[in-house]
Structure formats: structure tokens, C-alpha cells
Amino acid sequence: MKKLSLVFAAIFSALMILSLTQPQQPQAATDDSLTRIQQKGTLIMGNSPNYPPYEFTTNVNGKEKIVGMDIEIGKQIAKDLGVKLVVKKMDFDSLLVALETGKVDMILSGFSPTAERKQHVDFSDTYYTAKQDIIVLKTDKGYYQSRTSFNNKKVGAVVGSIAYDLIKQQMPGATPVGMQNASDLVLALKAHKIDGIVKDSASAVAYANADTSLAAIDGHFTVSGSESGNAIALPKGSTALQAAINKSIAKIKQKDLINQQFLPAAAKYISTGAETHSMWHYWTYFAKGVGYTIGISFVALIVGALLGALLAFVRLGSIIWLKTLANAYVAFVRGTPLMVQVMFIYFGLGMFYNISAIVAGTLAVGLNSAAYVSEIFRGGIEAIAPGQSEAARSLGLSQKDTMRYVVFPQALTAIWPALGNEFISLIKETSIVSIIGVADLIYQLRIVQADTYRGVLPITIAMVLYFIMTYSLSKVLKHFEKKMHHANA
């Protein structure tokens, strides 16, 4: 049985990897990429809004708003196509997967058309070209002159960006440090965890202008013409859409809209965010994050508890093939990271069914919790002495009634503390759903960091909010634990 479980888990793993890596089906001989978008009336744009001035989130009249140069370009393209722009937020390193699995129609997020990326997606014409700078602490500006000054130093960049590749290729004496977003990099720089950050000049200058403790220096990197600019990533074979987008880019360049309108508008938002010192101004962000976190945790808790209990009873039952499947499920889920499971459900299953980010995240957390809840239930039930069941059966109780009235109530009292710990952990584990763009507390924390250029205070507030949620839940669970002990006394 154990071998069957391992075989089943291995097959399931192979299918998951295949689903995550499988590109979209090639376009038919007649390319309908443009027609399809115009018929549905929306242009879905994949974006990671933590990269000012390209894209970032700010607070406008108490409401969250994604702004920046790339957003304005996306609006212009959608306008030219006669459709509505829909911005889908997610982590930068999830964008390519989203495009290949059809979650988005294009990626417009400070993307560089590298040779590696061209193997998987097509690109529009370059819409903006900028050199690569290095952000350092202003107190260290005199010490660092260019990329050659960072021997035996740690230099950071966003994972998956051209900047990260440049550190590895053109800063051989430096140790590259990859992080998910620019706010974390700036925080690491201020905490002296890294010595510099490689970013394109527009973004580097924006950070330096907004934060008096930072400075931007010319890195003097050598970048090929095809990789030095930013372009829009499109699915392979979408030539009709590519041609239409290139027309919009040509118009934007002809009118110089980026320098005349888009970048100045982004600079105003950056200045406003940098001047906002009070975290109270962002209370709606944190409140929204808490709401999403509690909602996801509550639904995932119900899914995890019900499915976990069912799995436990199946594994304790006598139906061999069901036991094999249940054991394989538990072994597989406990043996793979929750982050991978979230991405598999959202991107992998999303190739066949249109699953929203919040549904995918909630489902993944609930299914993951079920495997651990199953183990808790199984261990608690098996801990009850066999004599209890034998005595109940000798008194005429059926197997079902014995489990219902004798074994399970005693097991529940014994496993309640462990079950409570799993539920508390569930609140903290929901933070992983931010990688696919769910606006939980961690996601909102990063938005506030990017908008205010302050790293530690938003983290502190989020930490306190998590503590309040988990501590409150622990008190509720403790209350019910005492009631169960009194009932069984």
C-alpha cells in the first residue's frame, strides 16, 4: 500500500510539473489574438505594481489605485483597440507563467526582451530604454563609483529581472541577492543587509528623489540594444495583437507621451506618497488586508476541517482503494510546498478552468490544511484504547454509533489543542496567497511600503495585526477546550 501511495504521488507530481511548464497551444493558422480580445471587450494586463515609476500602488481619496508609466501605456493601447483595460496584479516572477497559461493577454511591467524570454513569448517593439543604475545609501555615495566598486559586496535586484542577470554577468566580485520586490530591497539596503541595488535609471532616480537617505549612481553596465529597453510580452504567435500594439507604441513615441505626460504624472504620485508620513492615512489598506486574511482563513478552515476529518475516517476504514488514494493525497500534500500548490491550482488548473486568484488561494490553503488535519484526527482516534470500542460493541452499539458517541468525543478532546494550533497556523499561512495577487495583509503591507518608502513601520503594524488575530483565535479555542473538558469530567 505504501508503494502504491508513493507511485500515485510521483505520477501526481509529474502531472503538476507538466501543467506548470506546458506553454499555451500555438495559434491557429489564422491568428485571432486581436479579434478575440476585441470580442470579449477587455485587455488583461499582467502587472507587478511595486516598481515606481513604471507601476506602483498609491492612495487616492482613500482608495487603492495602480498608477505609473506602464499603466498609462496600457490604457492607451486599450483605448486604441477599443476595449477596456483590466490590470491583474501578481508577483513579478509569476508573470510569465500567467501569460503562458492564458491568465493574462500581455505583460506590461518593466519587462525586458531578453533572449531567454523570447524562447517562450513574443515581444512588441521597445517602448522605453533606460540605463541601469545602482542605488546606495547616500552616506556611501563617495565610496562607490560604478559596478566595479562592489567587489566582495552584496548587491540586490528583483528576482527574474535583467538587473539580477547583470549582477551575475558584469559584477563577478559581488554576491547577488534576489528578492521579490523593490520595497524589500530598499529595506535590506537601509538595514545594511546589502550594499547596493541594481535598477533601471528611471526607477533608481525615483527612489533617490523620494528618500533623502538614498542616492543613485551610474552603474556603467554594458547592455545589448535588444535587452536595454522595455517591451510588452505577448503569447507566442499572436502576430495580429503584436502589430496593433506596435502601432500604439509608435504613436506614443511620436508624441513623446512617456516623457511629456506619463513620467511627470507618476512623479507627482511618488512625491505625494513620500510626503505621507502617517500610517493612519493607510488604515483602509491594512483593514482590507485583515478582511481578506480572515475571510480566506475562515473558508480554508472549514474546507480543511471537513475534508481532513473525511480523509481520517477513510484512512481508518476498510476500503483499500480509498485508503490508498487518501494516503497518497496526504503524503503528496505534506511533501510539497504550499507556494507550489497555490501556483499549481491558479496557473495549472487555471489552464482548463477560469479560477480567480482568491478562490485559487483559498482552495489551496484549505486543501493543504486538510492533509495535516487528517493526521491530527487519525492520531487522536487511534490513541483511544481499543477496549473502549470493544465495550461499546458488547453493549449493542453499532460501529457507527461507537465511533459517534464513544470514540470521537474522547478523541476530539485530546486532539483539540493540536487542532487549534493548526487553525492558528492557517491565519499565518494565508500570507502565501499574495504571490498570485490576492490582497491579503502581506500584499497590502507591500503596497504601503512602496507608496511611503518606509519599510519597518508597515511591517511592525502587520506583525501586530497578525498577533491580534492569532491571539484572539487562541482565546476562543481555549474557551471551547475548557467546555469540552468540563463536559467530559
Disulfide bonds with the S-S distance in Angstrom:
none
